[in-house]
Amino acid sequence: MSHKKIVMVQDKKITLVAHDNKKRDLLEWAMFNRELLANHIVFATGTTGDALGGKLGLTINKLQSGTFLTIHPFCSQACCMLVTIPQQNK
């Protein structure tokens, strides 16, 4: 998976969401972008939030786990950026 760094102004709210089989990709992306994420408010769901907090050493605001449809309304109102790692169809 190739990664691209992006420049952002401080204090954005970023939510990180990944399907179970894509959590490793999201962790890899987040570690690559750790310095960028450290300057923002980061949200993630339960197990993803635990994994991100442990790997990155950052405060992760955890949302209730659920389907993307139950998470999306909160994300669209509270966040400036939503990063999703979609599940690929086989």
Protein Blocks (a to p, Z undefined) as FASTA:
>chain_A
ZZddddddehiacdddddfklmmmmmmmmmmmmmmmmmpccdddfklmmmmmmmnopacd
dddeddfklmmmmmmmmpmbdcddddddZZ
